Structure formats: structure tokens, C-alpha cells
């Protein structure tokens, strides 16, 4: 099944957004996990206990909201910087 170019461009844009948001969420949870193993959180904490502490609905909501805000900001900056460059843009090729 062949997609027309307009639908294919939309599909690529959606996949890029999903991947970028997922990466921001990954960074958020990585940061939380690293924070669980600092000296201030005590010794002897297991990975299972740390994962149980960080995977909550509240953290997930914070991660998703932060990721969406981050995606919108980076997309705005990407477009602002990209379209102000002199010469041909990638879209014109």
C-alpha cells in the first residue's frame, strides 16, 4: 500500500514527535532512578524498590506534561532557527 506524499509527511512527523516525547520521558525516569541511589536516600535500596518508588501515576503525569512542553519548545526553536537560515531549506529539495 502506497501513501501519498502528504500523508507520508504527516506520518513521519507523528513518528518523530512520538520518538522525541518518549526520549524526554526516558531522560526524566533515568534522572529519577539515579536520584534514588544517592547517599541521601539510604544504603541497601534494591533496584526493584527504586523502580517501585519512581513508577507512579503522579510521576508519569509529570513526565508526559514535561515531555510535551519540551517537544513544543524544541519544535518551535527548530522551526525558528531552520527557516531563518539563508539559502535553500530541506523542504525545497
Backbone as CSV, one residue per row, in Angstrom:
resi,resn,N_x,N_y,N_z,CA_x,CA_y,CA_z,C_x,C_y,C_z
1,UNK,0.838,-1.174,0.000,0.000,0.000,0.000,0.881,1.234,0.000
2,UNK,0.677,2.085,-0.959,1.472,3.287,-1.123,0.710,4.487,-0.561
3,UNK,1.421,5.309,0.204,0.824,6.523,0.751,1.143,7.692,-0.163
4,UNK,0.219,8.640,-0.226,0.554,9.829,-0.993,1.541,10.669,-0.177
5,UNK,2.290,11.557,-0.809,3.358,12.291,-0.116,2.886,13.100,1.087
6,UNK,1.679,13.646,1.005,1.179,14.450,2.124,0.929,13.570,3.345
7,UNK,0.299,12.415,3.165,0.061,11.509,4.278,1.361,10.936,4.819
8,UNK,2.303,10.670,3.923,3.594,10.142,4.360,4.330,11.176,5.209
9,UNK,4.266,12.448,4.815,4.907,13.517,5.585,4.278,13.630,6.973
10,UNK,2.960,13.517,7.058,2.279,13.564,8.359,2.685,12.383,9.228
11,UNK,2.778,11.202,8.620,3.172,10.013,9.369,4.588,10.160,9.914
12,UNK,5.483,10.697,9.120,6.858,10.921,9.569,6.880,11.924,10.714
13,UNK,6.094,12.975,10.608,6.042,13.993,11.665,5.490,13.412,12.969
14,UNK,4.477,12.568,12.864,3.904,11.952,14.063,4.916,11.015,14.709
15,UNK,5.595,10.201,13.914,6.598,9.279,14.468,7.736,10.046,15.117
16,UNK,8.164,11.141,14.505,9.233,11.939,15.110,8.785,12.508,16.450
17,UNK,7.551,12.987,16.525,7.027,13.521,17.782,6.965,12.436,18.848
18,UNK,6.493,11.254,18.484,6.397,10.148,19.450,7.781,9.776,19.963
19,UNK,8.751,9.688,19.069,10.108,9.309,19.475,10.729,10.381,20.370
20,UNK,10.545,11.648,20.026,11.122,12.715,20.837,10.474,12.791,22.212
21,UNK,9.164,12.646,22.287,8.484,12.657,23.585,8.924,11.452,24.414
22,UNK,9.023,10.282,23.787,9.467,9.084,24.512,10.890,9.260,25.037
23,UNK,11.748,9.908,24.271,13.119,10.129,24.725,13.157,11.071,25.918
24,UNK,12.338,12.115,25.908,12.281,13.034,27.044,11.759,12.316,28.279
25,UNK,10.759,11.454,28.121,10.237,10.669,29.250,11.325,9.729,29.775
26,UNK,12.070,9.104,28.865,13.181,8.234,29.271,14.200,9.002,30.100
27,UNK,14.563,10.208,29.665,15.515,11.014,30.423,14.963,11.388,31.797
28,UNK,13.675,11.683,31.866,13.042,12.018,33.146,13.142,10.849,34.119
29,UNK,12.753,9.646,33.651,12.801,8.485,34.529,14.231,8.068,34.855
30,UNK,15.158,8.264,33.933,16.566,7.972,34.222,17.071,8.868,35.340
31,UNK,16.696,10.129,35.281,17.096,11.064,36.323,16.490,10.673,37.671
32,UNK,15.226,10.286,37.672,14.604,9.844,38.927,15.286,8.603,39.484
33,UNK,15.612,7.659,38.612,16.257,6.425,39.057,17.641,6.701,39.628
34,UNK,18.388,7.581,38.995,19.709,7.939,39.537,19.560,8.611,40.901
35,UNK,18.533,9.425,41.054,18.302,10.091,42.329,17.946,9.144,43.452
36,UNK,17.376,7.999,43.120,17.021,7.024,44.139,18.254,6.379,44.762
37,UNK,19.391,6.429,44.103,20.581,5.765,44.604,21.635,6.734,45.114
38,UNK,21.235,7.950,45.441,22.174,8.871,46.069,22.307,8.514,47.541
39,UNK,23.334,9.044,48.186,23.565,8.723,49.594,22.437,9.207,50.488
40,UNK,21.776,10.267,50.098,20.721,10.819,50.947,19.496,9.905,51.035
41,UNK,19.328,8.992,50.080,18.180,8.081,50.117,18.457,6.793,50.859
42,UNK,19.627,6.652,51.399,19.929,5.495,52.229,20.633,4.389,51.472
43,UNK,21.284,3.533,52.249,22.018,2.413,51.664,21.145,1.172,51.656
44,UNK,21.492,0.258,50.790,20.807,-1.021,50.778,19.511,-1.036,49.975
45,UNK,19.218,0.024,49.284,17.998,0.056,48.480,18.217,-0.787,47.226
46,UNK,17.285,-1.645,46.921,17.413,-2.505,45.744,16.835,-1.802,44.514
47,UNK,17.208,-2.328,43.354,16.689,-1.774,42.102,15.166,-1.917,42.044
48,UNK,14.650,-3.036,42.496,13.207,-3.252,42.489,12.490,-2.228,43.364
49,UNK,13.050,-1.953,44.530,12.450,-0.961,45.414,12.497,0.427,44.773
50,UNK,13.613,0.765,44.132,13.746,2.076,43.484,12.763,2.218,42.330
51,UNK,12.617,1.163,41.521,11.672,1.200,40.398,10.247,1.354,40.920
52,UNK,9.946,0.672,42.008,8.613,0.782,42.613,8.353,2.211,43.080
53,UNK,9.382,2.877,43.578,9.220,4.257,44.045,9.010,5.252,42.913
54,UNK,9.653,5.039,41.767,9.597,6.071,40.730,8.451,5.894,39.738
55,UNK,7.961,4.672,39.545,6.877,4.465,38.574,5.523,4.610,39.256
56,UNK,5.105,5.870,39.372,3.799,6.187,39.948,3.006,6.986,38.914
57,UNK,1.705,7.076,39.140,0.870,7.848,38.213,1.244,9.327,38.243
58,UNK,1.594,9.819,39.416,1.969,11.234,39.515,3.240,11.507,38.707
59,UNK,4.238,10.639,38.841,5.472,10.823,38.068,5.215,10.676,36.571
60,UNK,4.344,9.755,36.201,4.025,9.580,34.786,3.348,10.828,34.222
61,UNK,2.433,11.392,34.974,1.751,12.620,34.540,2.745,13.771,34.400
62,UNK,3.629,13.912,35.376,4.653,14.953,35.313,5.554,14.733,34.105
63,UNK,5.953,13.484,33.862,6.831,13.163,32.736,6.160,13.496,31.409
64,UNK,4.897,13.135,31.253,4.205,13.389,29.992,3.994,14.883,29.744
65,UNK,3.590,15.609,30.772,3.393,17.049,30.618,4.718,17.728,30.291
66,UNK,5.760,17.349,31.011,7.089,17.927,30.749,7.572,17.585,29.352
67,UNK,7.358,16.351,28.928,7.805,15.920,27.598,7.060,16.673,26.503
68,UNK,5.769,16.860,26.666,5.000,17.585,25.656,5.403,19.056,25.587
69,UNK,5.626,19.666,26.752,6.095,21.056,26.771,7.474,21.144,26.125
70,UNK,8.352,20.217,26.471,9.690,20.201,25.877,9.644,20.005,24.380
71,UNK,8.780,19.124,23.913,8.656,18.892,22.474,8.183,20.153,21.753
72,UNK,7.190,20.825,22.308,6.660,22.038,21.678,7.735,23.123,21.622
73,UNK,8.483,23.277,22.702,9.533,24.299,22.730,10.623,23.979,21.717
74,UNK,11.093,22.726,21.691,12.150,22.372,20.748,11.671,22.453,19.303
75,UNK,10.433,22.088,19.061,9.904,22.185,17.699,9.807,23.653,17.271
76,UNK,9.398,24.518,18.176,9.347,25.948,17.879,10.742,26.481,17.563
77,UNK,11.715,26.137,18.411,13.084,26.607,18.177,13.658,26.019,16.896
78,UNK,13.373,24.757,16.625,13.867,24.125,15.400,13.336,24.862,14.170
79,UNK,12.062,25.162,14.166,11.468,25.854,13.015,11.951,27.296,12.917
80,UNK,12.097,27.949,14.046,12.547,29.335,14.037,13.979,29.427,13.521
81,UNK,14.844,28.553,13.956,16.239,28.567,13.520,16.358,28.061,12.091
82,UNK,15.642,26.990,11.757,15.787,26.376,10.441,15.306,27.293,9.329
83,UNK,14.174,27.933,9.499,13.611,28.742,8.422,14.236,30.129,8.309
84,UNK,15.059,30.512,9.251,15.753,31.795,9.169,17.125,31.655,8.522
85,UNK,17.538,30.423,8.214,18.841,30.216,7.594,18.811,30.687,6.150
86,UNK,19.872,31.320,5.713,19.914,31.751,4.316,20.105,30.552,3.397
87,UNK,19.650,30.662,2.184,19.802,29.578,1.215,18.587,28.682,1.196
88,UNK,18.729,27.535,0.547,17.627,26.602,0.406,17.396,25.829,1.691
89,UNK,16.144,25.573,1.979,15.822,24.718,3.117,15.652,23.289,2.619
90,UNK,15.575,22.362,3.566,15.394,20.968,3.203,14.055,20.729,2.518
91,UNK,13.065,21.510,2.858,11.730,21.306,2.307,11.662,21.637,0.823
92,UNK,12.558,22.474,0.339,12.507,22.903,-1.057,13.163,21.904,-2.005
93,UNK,13.893,20.955,-1.501,14.588,19.995,-2.362,13.642,19.037,-3.022
